[in-house]
C-alpha cells in the first residue's frame, strides 16, 4: 500500500521496497519512505439504480464497519 500526498516522497508500507513494482518506480525517480501501516480502506459505491453500497476493509485494525445512512 502506498500514499502520495504531493510531496517528493511516497509513503510505502513495510516490504513494498522489495517488490518489482517498487524497483520499477524507483528507476523512474520515485522516492519511498517506509511506514508500518498507512490505514484501512473504506468506500461508498453509487449504483446505477441510485442506491449506495458501503464497504470496509475486513482485515486491518481489527476489521472495519461501513454503512450508508438514508437522509430521507
mmCIF file of the N, C-alpha and C atoms, coordinates in Angstrom:
data_MODEL
# 
_entry.id   MODEL 
# 
loop_
_atom_site.group_PDB 
_atom_site.id 
_atom_site.type_symbol 
_atom_site.label_atom_id 
_atom_site.label_alt_id 
_atom_site.label_comp_id 
_atom_site.label_asym_id 
_atom_site.label_entity_id 
_atom_site.label_seq_id 
_atom_site.pdbx_PDB_ins_code 
_atom_site.Cartn_x 
_atom_site.Cartn_y 
_atom_site.Cartn_z 
_atom_site.occupancy 
_atom_site.B_iso_or_equiv 
_atom_site.pdbx_formal_charge 
_atom_site.auth_seq_id 
_atom_site.auth_comp_id 
_atom_site.auth_asym_id 
_atom_site.auth_atom_id 
_atom_site.pdbx_PDB_model_num 
ATOM 1   N N  . UNK A 1 1  ? 0.841   -1.178 0.000   1.00 0.00 ? 1  UNK A N  1 
ATOM 2   C CA . UNK A 1 1  ? 0.000   0.000  0.000   1.00 0.00 ? 1  UNK A CA 1 
ATOM 3   C C  . UNK A 1 1  ? 0.883   1.236  0.000   1.00 0.00 ? 1  UNK A C  1 
ATOM 4   N N  . UNK A 1 2  ? 0.460   2.214  -0.802  1.00 0.00 ? 2  UNK A N  1 
ATOM 5   C CA . UNK A 1 2  ? 1.210   3.457  -0.948  1.00 0.00 ? 2  UNK A CA 1 
ATOM 6   C C  . UNK A 1 2  ? 0.315   4.647  -0.640  1.00 0.00 ? 2  UNK A C  1 
ATOM 7   N N  . UNK A 1 3  ? 0.931   5.757  -0.260  1.00 0.00 ? 3  UNK A N  1 
ATOM 8   C CA . UNK A 1 3  ? 0.196   7.003  -0.048  1.00 0.00 ? 3  UNK A CA 1 
ATOM 9   C C  . UNK A 1 3  ? 1.040   8.162  -0.554  1.00 0.00 ? 3  UNK A C  1 
ATOM 10  N N  . UNK A 1 4  ? 0.523   8.869  -1.559  1.00 0.00 ? 4  UNK A N  1 
ATOM 11  C CA . UNK A 1 4  ? 1.225   10.011 -2.126  1.00 0.00 ? 4  UNK A CA 1 
ATOM 12  C C  . UNK A 1 4  ? 0.419   11.264 -1.810  1.00 0.00 ? 4  UNK A C  1 
ATOM 13  N N  . UNK A 1 5  ? 1.053   12.247 -1.207  1.00 0.00 ? 5  UNK A N  1 
ATOM 14  C CA . UNK A 1 5  ? 0.368   13.472 -0.794  1.00 0.00 ? 5  UNK A CA 1 
ATOM 15  C C  . UNK A 1 5  ? 1.045   14.712 -1.355  1.00 0.00 ? 5  UNK A C  1 
ATOM 16  N N  . UNK A 1 6  ? 1.377   14.644 -2.635  1.00 0.00 ? 6  UNK A N  1 
ATOM 17  C CA . UNK A 1 6  ? 2.004   15.772 -3.351  1.00 0.00 ? 6  UNK A CA 1 
ATOM 18  C C  . UNK A 1 6  ? 3.294   16.245 -2.689  1.00 0.00 ? 6  UNK A C  1 
ATOM 19  N N  . UNK A 1 7  ? 4.100   15.293 -2.258  1.00 0.00 ? 7  UNK A N  1 
ATOM 20  C CA . UNK A 1 7  ? 5.412   15.601 -1.709  1.00 0.00 ? 7  UNK A CA 1 
ATOM 21  C C  . UNK A 1 7  ? 6.457   14.909 -2.572  1.00 0.00 ? 7  UNK A C  1 
ATOM 22  N N  . UNK A 1 8  ? 7.717   15.138 -2.262  1.00 0.00 ? 8  UNK A N  1 
ATOM 23  C CA . UNK A 1 8  ? 8.790   14.499 -3.039  1.00 0.00 ? 8  UNK A CA 1 
ATOM 24  C C  . UNK A 1 8  ? 8.864   13.007 -2.797  1.00 0.00 ? 8  UNK A C  1 
ATOM 25  N N  . UNK A 1 9  ? 8.380   12.558 -1.639  1.00 0.00 ? 9  UNK A N  1 
ATOM 26  C CA . UNK A 1 9  ? 8.450   11.134 -1.326  1.00 0.00 ? 9  UNK A CA 1 
ATOM 27  C C  . UNK A 1 9  ? 7.046   10.543 -1.216  1.00 0.00 ? 9  UNK A C  1 
ATOM 28  N N  . UNK A 1 10 ? 6.962   9.239  -1.394  1.00 0.00 ? 10 UNK A N  1 
ATOM 29  C CA . UNK A 1 10 ? 5.722   8.491  -1.275  1.00 0.00 ? 10 UNK A CA 1 
ATOM 30  C C  . UNK A 1 10 ? 5.850   7.541  -0.094  1.00 0.00 ? 10 UNK A C  1 
ATOM 31  N N  . UNK A 1 11 ? 4.868   7.566  0.797   1.00 0.00 ? 11 UNK A N  1 
ATOM 32  C CA . UNK A 1 11 ? 4.878   6.626  1.931   1.00 0.00 ? 11 UNK A CA 1 
ATOM 33  C C  . UNK A 1 11 ? 4.526   5.232  1.415   1.00 0.00 ? 11 UNK A C  1 
ATOM 34  N N  . UNK A 1 12 ? 5.267   4.242  1.866   1.00 0.00 ? 12 UNK A N  1 
ATOM 35  C CA . UNK A 1 12 ? 5.033   2.861  1.457   1.00 0.00 ? 12 UNK A CA 1 
ATOM 36  C C  . UNK A 1 12 ? 5.083   1.966  2.686   1.00 0.00 ? 12 UNK A C  1 
ATOM 37  N N  . UNK A 1 13 ? 4.167   1.005  2.736   1.00 0.00 ? 13 UNK A N  1 
ATOM 38  C CA . UNK A 1 13 ? 4.179   0.077  3.862   1.00 0.00 ? 13 UNK A CA 1 
ATOM 39  C C  . UNK A 1 13 ? 5.392   -0.837 3.786   1.00 0.00 ? 13 UNK A C  1 
ATOM 40  N N  . UNK A 1 14 ? 5.775   -1.340 4.933   1.00 0.00 ? 14 UNK A N  1 
ATOM 41  C CA . UNK A 1 14 ? 6.939   -2.228 5.047   1.00 0.00 ? 14 UNK A CA 1 
ATOM 42  C C  . UNK A 1 14 ? 6.848   -3.346 4.021   1.00 0.00 ? 14 UNK A C  1 
ATOM 43  N N  . UNK A 1 15 ? 7.951   -3.649 3.404   1.00 0.00 ? 15 UNK A N  1 
ATOM 44  C CA . UNK A 1 15 ? 8.025   -4.741 2.443   1.00 0.00 ? 15 UNK A CA 1 
ATOM 45  C C  . UNK A 1 15 ? 7.810   -4.314 1.001   1.00 0.00 ? 15 UNK A C  1 
ATOM 46  N N  . UNK A 1 16 ? 7.222   -3.133 0.777   1.00 0.00 ? 16 UNK A N  1 
ATOM 47  C CA . UNK A 1 16 ? 6.972   -2.697 -0.596  1.00 0.00 ? 16 UNK A CA 1 
ATOM 48  C C  . UNK A 1 16 ? 8.276   -2.493 -1.362  1.00 0.00 ? 16 UNK A C  1 
ATOM 49  N N  . UNK A 1 17 ? 9.294   -2.003 -0.681  1.00 0.00 ? 17 UNK A N  1 
ATOM 50  C CA . UNK A 1 17 ? 10.552  -1.696 -1.368  1.00 0.00 ? 17 UNK A CA 1 
ATOM 51  C C  . UNK A 1 17 ? 11.211  -2.923 -1.989  1.00 0.00 ? 17 UNK A C  1 
ATOM 52  N N  . UNK A 1 18 ? 10.796  -4.117 -1.580  1.00 0.00 ? 18 UNK A N  1 
ATOM 53  C CA . UNK A 1 18 ? 11.367  -5.352 -2.130  1.00 0.00 ? 18 UNK A CA 1 
ATOM 54  C C  . UNK A 1 18 ? 10.600  -5.875 -3.340  1.00 0.00 ? 18 UNK A C  1 
ATOM 55  N N  . UNK A 1 19 ? 9.599   -5.147 -3.808  1.00 0.00 ? 19 UNK A N  1 
ATOM 56  C CA . UNK A 1 19 ? 8.790   -5.637 -4.925  1.00 0.00 ? 19 UNK A CA 1 
ATOM 57  C C  . UNK A 1 19 ? 9.319   -5.139 -6.261  1.00 0.00 ? 19 UNK A C  1 
ATOM 58  N N  . UNK A 1 20 ? 8.932   -5.828 -7.320  1.00 0.00 ? 20 UNK A N  1 
ATOM 59  C CA . UNK A 1 20 ? 9.310   -5.415 -8.671  1.00 0.00 ? 20 UNK A CA 1 
ATOM 60  C C  . UNK A 1 20 ? 8.721   -4.046 -9.001  1.00 0.00 ? 20 UNK A C  1 
ATOM 61  N N  . UNK A 1 21 ? 7.493   -3.796 -8.548  1.00 0.00 ? 21 UNK A N  1 
ATOM 62  C CA . UNK A 1 21 ? 6.860   -2.509 -8.810  1.00 0.00 ? 21 UNK A CA 1 
ATOM 63  C C  . UNK A 1 21 ? 7.646   -1.367 -8.172  1.00 0.00 ? 21 UNK A C  1 
ATOM 64  N N  . UNK A 1 22 ? 8.082   -1.548 -6.932  1.00 0.00 ? 22 UNK A N  1 
ATOM 65  C CA . UNK A 1 22 ? 8.863   -0.513 -6.253  1.00 0.00 ? 22 UNK A CA 1 
ATOM 66  C C  . UNK A 1 22 ? 10.155  -0.231 -7.015  1.00 0.00 ? 22 UNK A C  1 
ATOM 67  N N  . UNK A 1 23 ? 10.813  -1.272 -7.460  1.00 0.00 ? 23 UNK A N  1 
ATOM 68  C CA . UNK A 1 23 ? 12.069  -1.100 -8.190  1.00 0.00 ? 23 UNK A CA 1 
ATOM 69  C C  . UNK A 1 23 ? 11.837  -0.397 -9.527  1.00 0.00 ? 23 UNK A C  1 
ATOM 70  N N  . UNK A 1 24 ? 10.736  -0.721 -10.197 1.00 0.00 ? 24 UNK A N  1 
ATOM 71  C CA . UNK A 1 24 ? 10.422  -0.073 -11.475 1.00 0.00 ? 24 UNK A CA 1 
ATOM 72  C C  . UNK A 1 24 ? 10.110  1.407  -11.265 1.00 0.00 ? 24 UNK A C  1 
ATOM 73  N N  . UNK A 1 25 ? 9.353   1.722  -10.204 1.00 0.00 ? 25 UNK A N  1 
ATOM 74  C CA . UNK A 1 25 ? 9.034   3.120  -9.922  1.00 0.00 ? 25 UNK A CA 1 
ATOM 75  C C  . UNK A 1 25 ? 10.271  3.899  -9.490  1.00 0.00 ? 25 UNK A C  1 
ATOM 76  N N  . UNK A 1 26 ? 11.127  3.279  -8.697  1.00 0.00 ? 26 UNK A N  1 
ATOM 77  C CA . UNK A 1 26 ? 12.361  3.933  -8.266  1.00 0.00 ? 26 UNK A CA 1 
ATOM 78  C C  . UNK A 1 26 ? 13.255  4.244  -9.470  1.00 0.00 ? 26 UNK A C  1 
ATOM 79  N N  . UNK A 1 27 ? 13.260  3.360  -10.457 1.00 0.00 ? 27 UNK A N  1 
ATOM 80  C CA . UNK A 1 27 ? 14.054  3.591  -11.666 1.00 0.00 ? 27 UNK A CA 1 
ATOM 81  C C  . UNK A 1 27 ? 13.545  4.807  -12.435 1.00 0.00 ? 27 UNK A C  1 
ATOM 82  N N  . UNK A 1 28 ? 12.293  5.179  -12.202 1.00 0.00 ? 28 UNK A N  1 
ATOM 83  C CA . UNK A 1 28 ? 11.696  6.354  -12.845 1.00 0.00 ? 28 UNK A CA 1 
ATOM 84  C C  . UNK A 1 28 ? 11.758  7.588  -11.953 1.00 0.00 ? 28 UNK A C  1 
ATOM 85  N N  . UNK A 1 29 ? 12.489  7.471  -10.830 1.00 0.00 ? 29 UNK A N  1 
ATOM 86  C CA . UNK A 1 29 ? 12.714  8.632  -9.984  1.00 0.00 ? 29 UNK A CA 1 
ATOM 87  C C  . UNK A 1 29 ? 11.853  8.737  -8.736  1.00 0.00 ? 29 UNK A C  1 
ATOM 88  N N  . UNK A 1 30 ? 10.967  7.784  -8.507  1.00 0.00 ? 30 UNK A N  1 
ATOM 89  C CA . UNK A 1 30 ? 10.132  7.827  -7.303  1.00 0.00 ? 30 UNK A CA 1 
ATOM 90  C C  . UNK A 1 30 ? 10.966  7.511  -6.066  1.00 0.00 ? 30 UNK A C  1 
ATOM 91  N N  . UNK A 1 31 ? 10.691  8.210  -4.975  1.00 0.00 ? 31 UNK A N  1 
ATOM 92  C CA . UNK A 1 31 ? 11.400  8.006  -3.714  1.00 0.00 ? 31 UNK A CA 1 
ATOM 93  C C  . UNK A 1 31 ? 10.375  7.585  -2.668  1.00 0.00 ? 31 UNK A C  1 
ATOM 94  N N  . UNK A 1 32 ? 10.687  6.525  -1.927  1.00 0.00 ? 32 UNK A N  1 
ATOM 95  C CA . UNK A 1 32 ? 9.758   5.975  -0.937  1.00 0.00 ? 32 UNK A CA 1 
ATOM 96  C C  . UNK A 1 32 ? 10.308  6.115  0.472   1.00 0.00 ? 32 UNK A C  1 
ATOM 97  N N  . UNK A 1 33 ? 9.415   6.402  1.414   1.00 0.00 ? 33 UNK A N  1 
ATOM 98  C CA . UNK A 1 33 ? 9.736   6.328  2.833   1.00 0.00 ? 33 UNK A CA 1 
ATOM 99  C C  . UNK A 1 33 ? 8.878   5.224  3.410   1.00 0.00 ? 33 UNK A C  1 
ATOM 100 N N  . UNK A 1 34 ? 9.452   4.417  4.274   1.00 0.00 ? 34 UNK A N  1 
ATOM 101 C CA . UNK A 1 34 ? 8.754   3.250  4.811   1.00 0.00 ? 34 UNK A CA 1 
ATOM 102 C C  . UNK A 1 34 ? 7.990   3.600  6.080   1.00 0.00 ? 34 UNK A C  1 
ATOM 103 N N  . UNK A 1 35 ? 6.801   3.027  6.195   1.00 0.00 ? 35 UNK A N  1 
ATOM 104 C CA . UNK A 1 35 ? 5.972   3.182  7.378   1.00 0.00 ? 35 UNK A CA 1 
ATOM 105 C C  . UNK A 1 35 ? 5.338   1.836  7.716   1.00 0.00 ? 35 UNK A C  1 
ATOM 106 N N  . UNK A 1 36 ? 4.998   1.642  8.987   1.00 0.00 ? 36 UNK A N  1 
ATOM 107 C CA . UNK A 1 36 ? 4.416   0.361  9.403   1.00 0.00 ? 36 UNK A CA 1 
ATOM 108 C C  . UNK A 1 36 ? 3.042   0.121  8.791   1.00 0.00 ? 36 UNK A C  1 
ATOM 109 N N  . UNK A 1 37 ? 2.173   1.123  8.842   1.00 0.00 ? 37 UNK A N  1 
ATOM 110 C CA . UNK A 1 37 ? 0.818   0.962  8.323   1.00 0.00 ? 37 UNK A CA 1 
ATOM 111 C C  . UNK A 1 37 ? 0.293   2.297  7.831   1.00 0.00 ? 37 UNK A C  1 
ATOM 112 N N  . UNK A 1 38 ? -0.383  2.285  6.711   1.00 0.00 ? 38 UNK A N  1 
ATOM 113 C CA . UNK A 1 38 ? -0.972  3.501  6.175   1.00 0.00 ? 38 UNK A CA 1 
ATOM 114 C C  . UNK A 1 38 ? -2.416  3.647  6.637   1.00 0.00 ? 38 UNK A C  1 
ATOM 115 N N  . UNK A 1 39 ? -3.155  2.581  6.726   1.00 0.00 ? 39 UNK A N  1 
ATOM 116 C CA . UNK A 1 39 ? -4.532  2.683  7.198   1.00 0.00 ? 39 UNK A CA 1 
ATOM 117 C C  . UNK A 1 39 ? -5.433  1.659  6.548   1.00 0.00 ? 39 UNK A C  1 
ATOM 118 N N  . UNK A 1 40 ? -6.680  1.713  6.924   1.00 0.00 ? 40 UNK A N  1 
ATOM 119 C CA . UNK A 1 40 ? -7.675  0.794  6.394   1.00 0.00 ? 40 UNK A CA 1 
ATOM 120 C C  . UNK A 1 40 ? -8.532  1.526  5.363   1.00 0.00 ? 40 UNK A C  1 
ATOM 121 N N  . UNK A 1 41 ? -8.945  0.815  4.346   1.00 0.00 ? 41 UNK A N  1 
ATOM 122 C CA . UNK A 1 41 ? -9.730  1.417  3.277   1.00 0.00 ? 41 UNK A CA 1 
ATOM 123 C C  . UNK A 1 41 ? -11.226 1.262  3.538   1.00 0.00 ? 41 UNK A C  1 
ATOM 124 N N  . UNK A 1 42 ? -11.967 2.312  3.241   1.00 0.00 ? 42 UNK A N  1 
ATOM 125 C CA . UNK A 1 42 ? -13.429 2.277  3.249   1.00 0.00 ? 42 UNK A CA 1 
ATOM 126 C C  . UNK A 1 42 ? -13.905 3.015  2.009   1.00 0.00 ? 42 UNK A C  1 
ATOM 127 N N  . UNK A 1 43 ? -15.100 2.701  1.575   1.00 0.00 ? 43 UNK A N  1 
ATOM 128 C CA . UNK A 1 43 ? -15.593 3.376  0.387   1.00 0.00 ? 43 UNK A CA 1 
ATOM 129 C C  . UNK A 1 43 ? -17.087 3.236  0.222   1.00 0.00 ? 43 UNK A C  1 
ATOM 130 N N  . UNK A 1 44 ? -17.638 4.064  -0.648  1.00 0.00 ? 44 UNK A N  1 
ATOM 131 C CA . UNK A 1 44 ? -19.054 4.020  -0.987  1.00 0.00 ? 44 UNK A CA 1 
ATOM 132 C C  . UNK A 1 44 ? -19.169 3.982  -2.509  1.00 0.00 ? 44 UNK A C  1 
ATOM 133 N N  . UNK A 1 45 ? -20.035 3.095  -3.003  1.00 0.00 ? 45 UNK A N  1 
ATOM 134 C CA . UNK A 1 45 ? -20.290 2.980  -4.436  1.00 0.00 ? 45 UNK A CA 1 
ATOM 135 C C  . UNK A 1 45 ? -21.693 3.497  -4.708  1.00 0.00 ? 45 UNK A C  1 
ATOM 136 N N  . UNK A 1 46 ? -21.810 4.351  -5.703  1.00 0.00 ? 46 UNK A N  1 
ATOM 137 C CA . UNK A 1 46 ? -23.111 4.832  -6.158  1.00 0.00 ? 46 UNK A CA 1 
ATOM 138 C C  . UNK A 1 46 ? -23.535 3.949  -7.320  1.00 0.00 ? 46 UNK A C  1 
ATOM 139 N N  . UNK A 1 47 ? -24.586 3.187  -7.133  1.00 0.00 ? 47 UNK A N  1 
ATOM 140 C CA . UNK A 1 47 ? -25.053 2.233  -8.151  1.00 0.00 ? 47 UNK A CA 1 
ATOM 141 C C  . UNK A 1 47 ? -25.934 2.938  -9.190  1.00 0.00 ? 47 UNK A C  1 
ATOM 142 N N  . UNK A 1 48 ? -26.018 2.358  -10.404 1.00 0.00 ? 48 UNK A N  1 
ATOM 143 C CA . UNK A 1 48 ? -26.840 2.971  -11.462 1.00 0.00 ? 48 UNK A CA 1 
ATOM 144 C C  . UNK A 1 48 ? -28.312 3.156  -11.071 1.00 0.00 ? 48 UNK A C  1 
ATOM 145 N N  . UNK A 1 49 ? -28.818 2.313  -10.169 1.00 0.00 ? 49 UNK A N  1 
ATOM 146 C CA . UNK A 1 49 ? -30.227 2.440  -9.772  1.00 0.00 ? 49 UNK A CA 1 
ATOM 147 C C  . UNK A 1 49 ? -30.440 3.489  -8.681  1.00 0.00 ? 49 UNK A C  1 
ATOM 148 N N  . UNK A 1 50 ? -29.367 4.195  -8.298  1.00 0.00 ? 50 UNK A N  1 
ATOM 149 C CA . UNK A 1 50 ? -29.483 5.255  -7.305  1.00 0.00 ? 50 UNK A CA 1 
ATOM 150 C C  . UNK A 1 50 ? -29.202 4.819  -5.877  1.00 0.00 ? 50 UNK A C  1 
ATOM 151 N N  . UNK A 1 51 ? -29.041 3.529  -5.660  1.00 0.00 ? 51 UNK A N  1 
ATOM 152 C CA . UNK A 1 51 ? -28.726 3.066  -4.311  1.00 0.00 ? 51 UNK A CA 1 
ATOM 153 C C  . UNK A 1 51 ? -27.245 3.221  -4.037  1.00 0.00 ? 51 UNK A C  1 
ATOM 154 N N  . UNK A 1 52 ? -26.890 3.212  -2.772  1.00 0.00 ? 52 UNK A N  1 
ATOM 155 C CA . UNK A 1 52 ? -25.496 3.311  -2.344  1.00 0.00 ? 52 UNK A CA 1 
ATOM 156 C C  . UNK A 1 52 ? -25.094 2.040  -1.621  1.00 0.00 ? 52 UNK A C  1 
ATOM 157 N N  . UNK A 1 53 ? -23.843 1.639  -1.793  1.00 0.00 ? 53 UNK A N  1 
ATOM 158 C CA . UNK A 1 53 ? -23.310 0.477  -1.076  1.00 0.00 ? 53 UNK A CA 1 
ATOM 159 C C  . UNK A 1 53 ? -22.014 0.888  -0.393  1.00 0.00 ? 53 UNK A C  1 
ATOM 160 N N  . UNK A 1 54 ? -21.912 0.564  0.888   1.00 0.00 ? 54 UNK A N  1 
ATOM 161 C CA . UNK A 1 54 ? -20.706 0.896  1.658   1.00 0.00 ? 54 UNK A CA 1 
ATOM 162 C C  . UNK A 1 54 ? -19.912 -0.377 1.915   1.00 0.00 ? 54 UNK A C  1 
ATOM 163 N N  . UNK A 1 55 ? -18.597 -0.232 1.979   1.00 0.00 ? 55 UNK A N  1 
ATOM 164 C CA . UNK A 1 55 ? -17.727 -1.378 2.256   1.00 0.00 ? 55 UNK A CA 1 
ATOM 165 C C  . UNK A 1 55 ? -16.527 -0.916 3.074   1.00 0.00 ? 55 UNK A C  1 
ATOM 166 N N  . UNK A 1 56 ? -16.022 -1.816 3.918   1.00 0.00 ? 56 UNK A N  1 
ATOM 167 C CA . UNK A 1 56 ? -14.831 -1.542 4.723   1.00 0.00 ? 56 UNK A CA 1 
ATOM 168 C C  . UNK A 1 56 ? -13.895 -2.730 4.633   1.00 0.00 ? 56 UNK A C  1 
ATOM 169 N N  . UNK A 1 57 ? -12.616 -2.448 4.662   1.00 0.00 ? 57 UNK A N  1 
ATOM 170 C CA . UNK A 1 57 ? -11.601 -3.494 4.620   1.00 0.00 ? 57 UNK A CA 1 
ATOM 171 C C  . UNK A 1 57 ? -11.739 -4.371 5.868   1.00 0.00 ? 57 UNK A C  1 
ATOM 172 N N  . UNK A 1 58 ? -11.874 -5.680 5.707   1.00 0.00 ? 58 UNK A N  1 
ATOM 173 C CA . UNK A 1 58 ? -12.170 -6.544 6.844   1.00 0.00 ? 58 UNK A CA 1 
ATOM 174 C C  . UNK A 1 58 ? -10.976 -6.939 7.716   1.00 0.00 ? 58 UNK A C  1 
ATOM 175 N N  . UNK A 1 59 ? -9.746  -6.764 7.233   1.00 0.00 ? 59 UNK A N  1 
ATOM 176 C CA . UNK A 1 59 ? -8.623  -7.350 7.965   1.00 0.00 ? 59 UNK A CA 1 
ATOM 177 C C  . UNK A 1 59 ? -7.757  -6.368 8.752   1.00 0.00 ? 59 UNK A C  1 
ATOM 178 N N  . UNK A 1 60 ? -7.694  -5.126 8.380   1.00 0.00 ? 60 UNK A N  1 
ATOM 179 C CA . UNK A 1 60 ? -6.820  -4.177 9.073   1.00 0.00 ? 60 UNK A CA 1 
ATOM 180 C C  . UNK A 1 60 ? -7.499  -3.584 10.290  1.00 0.00 ? 60 UNK A C  1 
ATOM 181 N N  . UNK A 1 61 ? -6.705  -3.307 11.289  1.00 0.00 ? 61 UNK A N  1 
ATOM 182 C CA . UNK A 1 61 ? -7.180  -2.646 12.506  1.00 0.00 ? 61 UNK A CA 1 
ATOM 183 C C  . UNK A 1 61 ? -8.377  -3.360 13.131  1.00 0.00 ? 61 UNK A C  1 
ATOM 184 N N  . UNK A 1 62 ? -8.367  -4.680 13.082  1.00 0.00 ? 62 UNK A N  1 
ATOM 185 C CA . UNK A 1 62 ? -9.437  -5.459 13.695  1.00 0.00 ? 62 UNK A CA 1 
ATOM 186 C C  . UNK A 1 62 ? -10.703 -5.534 12.874  1.00 0.00 ? 62 UNK A C  1 
ATOM 187 N N  . UNK A 1 63 ? -10.659 -5.118 11.633  1.00 0.00 ? 63 UNK A N  1 
ATOM 188 C CA . UNK A 1 63 ? -11.824 -5.147 10.773  1.00 0.00 ? 63 UNK A CA 1 
ATOM 189 C C  . UNK A 1 63 ? -12.535 -3.808 10.803  1.00 0.00 ? 63 UNK A C  1 
ATOM 190 N N  . UNK A 1 64 ? -13.222 -3.523 9.765   1.00 0.00 ? 64 UNK A N  1 
ATOM 191 C CA . UNK A 1 64 ? -13.889 -2.244 9.660   1.00 0.00 ? 64 UNK A CA 1 
ATOM 192 C C  . UNK A 1 64 ? -15.396 -2.391 9.587   1.00 0.00 ? 64 UNK A C  1 
ATOM 193 N N  . UNK A 1 65 ? -16.061 -1.279 9.647   1.00 0.00 ? 65 UNK A N  1 
ATOM 194 C CA . UNK A 1 65 ? -17.513 -1.233 9.518   1.00 0.00 ? 65 UNK A CA 1 
ATOM 195 C C  . UNK A 1 65 ? -17.853 -0.041 8.633   1.00 0.00 ? 65 UNK A C  1 
ATOM 196 N N  . UNK A 1 66 ? -18.853 -0.212 7.800   1.00 0.00 ? 66 UNK A N  1 
ATOM 197 C CA . UNK A 1 66 ? -19.286 0.870  6.929   1.00 0.00 ? 66 UNK A CA 1 
ATOM 198 C C  . UNK A 1 66 ? -20.779 0.737  6.708   1.00 0.00 ? 66 UNK A C  1 
ATOM 199 N N  . UNK A 1 67 ? -21.457 1.867  6.607   1.00 0.00 ? 67 UNK A N  1 
ATOM 200 C CA . UNK A 1 67 ? -22.875 1.827  6.287   1.00 0.00 ? 67 UNK A CA 1 
ATOM 201 C C  . UNK A 1 67 ? -23.272 3.135  5.607   1.00 0.00 ? 67 UNK A C  1 
ATOM 202 N N  . UNK A 1 68 ? -24.374 3.059  4.900   1.00 0.00 ? 68 UNK A N  1 
ATOM 203 C CA . UNK A 1 68 ? -24.928 4.231  4.244   1.00 0.00 ? 68 UNK A CA 1 
ATOM 204 C C  . UNK A 1 68 ? -26.186 4.612  5.018   1.00 0.00 ? 68 UNK A C  1 
ATOM 205 N N  . UNK A 1 69 ? -26.294 5.875  5.377   1.00 0.00 ? 69 UNK A N  1 
ATOM 206 C CA . UNK A 1 69 ? -27.477 6.355  6.085   1.00 0.00 ? 69 UNK A CA 1 
ATOM 207 C C  . UNK A 1 69 ? -28.341 7.111  5.087   1.00 0.00 ? 69 UNK A C  1 
ATOM 208 N N  . UNK A 1 70 ? -29.582 6.708  4.980   1.00 0.00 ? 70 UNK A N  1 
ATOM 209 C CA . UNK A 1 70 ? -30.514 7.359  4.073   1.00 0.00 ? 70 UNK A CA 1 
ATOM 210 C C  . UNK A 1 70 ? -31.043 8.622  4.736   1.00 0.00 ? 70 UNK A C  1 
ATOM 211 N N  . UNK A 1 71 ? -30.780 9.789  4.160   1.00 0.00 ? 71 UNK A N  1 
ATOM 212 C CA . UNK A 1 71 ? -31.188 11.046 4.788   1.00 0.00 ? 71 UNK A CA 1 
ATOM 213 C C  . UNK A 1 71 ? -32.692 11.326 4.697   1.00 0.00 ? 71 UNK A C  1 
ATOM 214 N N  . UNK A 1 72 ? -33.439 10.496 3.979   1.00 0.00 ? 72 UNK A N  1 
ATOM 215 C CA . UNK A 1 72 ? -34.872 10.758 3.820   1.00 0.00 ? 72 UNK A CA 1 
ATOM 216 C C  . UNK A 1 72 ? -35.660 10.326 5.000   1.00 0.00 ? 72 UNK A C  1 
# 
